[in-house]
């Protein structure tokens, strides 16, 4: 039996990678509403969600092609394809990016990095 030891060599980038991997590997129930009014209810891994939207719900075209969010209860306007996928991750799948220094949550990874590097009250020097 091996002794249990803490790995105290985690960097902030390691923490962000772990969070990203958790988002990509987590299964989420798709609540996209079909034209018949029924929800999809398929369990989809985070990493497979954009492909699921393409294959099952017809979210196809160029990155700027327009699509309406058909997630259960969503009242949002149309989005271009890339913004729709980001909207789903942020608003419906609840992807969050905590600052590895102060634990403040952000809906976008780049916003968290900007906060961490410039505005975090616990910024490491």
C-alpha positions in Angstrom: 0.0 0.0 0.0 1.3 3.4 -0.9 1.3 6.3 1.6 -1.2 9.1 0.8 0.5 12.3 0.0 -0.8 15.7 -1.2 0.6 17.0 -4.4 1.4 20.6 -3.4 2.9 21.4 -6.9 -0.4 22.3 -8.6 -0.1 25.5 -10.6 -3.0 27.8 -11.3 -2.9 26.5 -14.9 -3.2 22.9 -13.6 -6.3 23.9 -11.7 -7.8 25.5 -14.8 -7.0 22.4 -16.9 -8.7 20.2 -14.3 -11.9 22.4 -14.4 -11.9 22.4 -18.2 -11.5 18.6 -18.3 -14.4 18.3 -15.8 -16.6 20.4 -18.1 -15.7 18.4 -21.2 -16.2 15.0 -19.5 -19.4 15.8 -17.6 -22.6 14.4 -19.0 -25.5 16.9 -19.3 -29.1 16.2 -20.2 -30.0 18.0 -23.4 -33.2 20.0 -22.9 -33.5 21.3 -26.5 -37.1 21.2 -27.5 -38.0 19.4 -30.7 -40.7 20.9 -33.0 -43.2 18.5 -31.4 -42.7 20.2 -28.1 -40.8 17.3 -26.4 -37.4 17.8 -24.9 -34.4 15.8 -26.4 -33.4 14.4 -22.9 -30.3 12.7 -24.4 -27.3 12.6 -22.0 -24.4 14.2 -23.8 -20.8 14.8 -22.7 -19.7 18.4 -22.7 -17.0 17.8 -25.3 -19.7 16.3 -27.7 -22.4 19.0 -27.3 -21.6 21.0 -30.4 -21.7 17.8 -32.5 -24.9 16.8 -30.8 -26.5 20.1 -31.7 -25.3 19.7 -35.3 -26.4 16.1 -35.7 -29.6 16.0 -33.7 -30.9 19.5 -33.8 -29.7 20.9 -37.1 -27.4 23.6 -35.7 -25.3 23.7 -38.9 -23.8 26.2 -41.3 -21.0 28.8 -41.1 -20.0 30.2 -37.7 -22.1 33.3 -38.4 -25.3 31.4 -39.5 -28.2 32.3 -37.3 -30.0 29.9 -34.9 -32.6 30.3 -32.2 -32.0 28.8 -28.8 -34.6 26.1 -28.3 -33.5 25.1 -24.8 -36.5 24.5 -22.5 -37.6 27.9 -21.1 -35.1 30.0 -22.9 -36.4 33.3 -24.2 -33.2 34.6 -25.9 -33.0 35.9 -29.4 -31.2 34.3 -32.3 -27.5 33.7 -32.1 -24.8 33.0 -34.6 -23.8 29.4 -34.3 -20.6 30.0 -32.2 -22.4 32.4 -29.9 -25.3 29.8 -29.5 -22.8 27.2 -28.3 -21.2 29.6 -25.9 -24.7 30.7 -24.7 -25.6 27.0 -24.0 -22.4 26.4 -22.1 -22.8 29.6 -20.0 -26.5 29.7 -19.4 -27.8 26.2 -19.6 -24.9 23.9 -18.9 -23.6 26.3 -16.2 -19.9 26.1 -17.2 -18.1 28.2 -14.7 -14.5 29.2 -14.4 -13.4 30.0 -10.8 -10.3 32.2 -10.3 -7.7 29.8 -8.9 -6.5 32.6 -6.6 -9.7 34.0 -5.1 -12.4 31.5 -6.3 -14.6 34.2 -7.9 -16.7 32.6 -10.7 -16.8 33.6 -14.3 -18.9 32.3 -17.2 -15.9 32.7 -19.7 -12.4 31.3 -19.3 -10.8 34.3 -21.0 -12.6 36.7 -18.6 -11.3 34.7 -15.6 -7.8 34.9 -17.0 -8.1 38.6 -17.4 -9.4 39.0 -13.9 -6.6 36.7 -12.5 -3.9 38.5 -14.3 -5.0 42.1 -13.8 -7.8 42.6 -11.2 -7.7 39.8 -8.7 -7.4 41.1 -5.2 -5.3 38.1 -4.3 -3.1 38.4 -7.4 0.1 36.5 -7.0 3.2 38.7 -7.7 
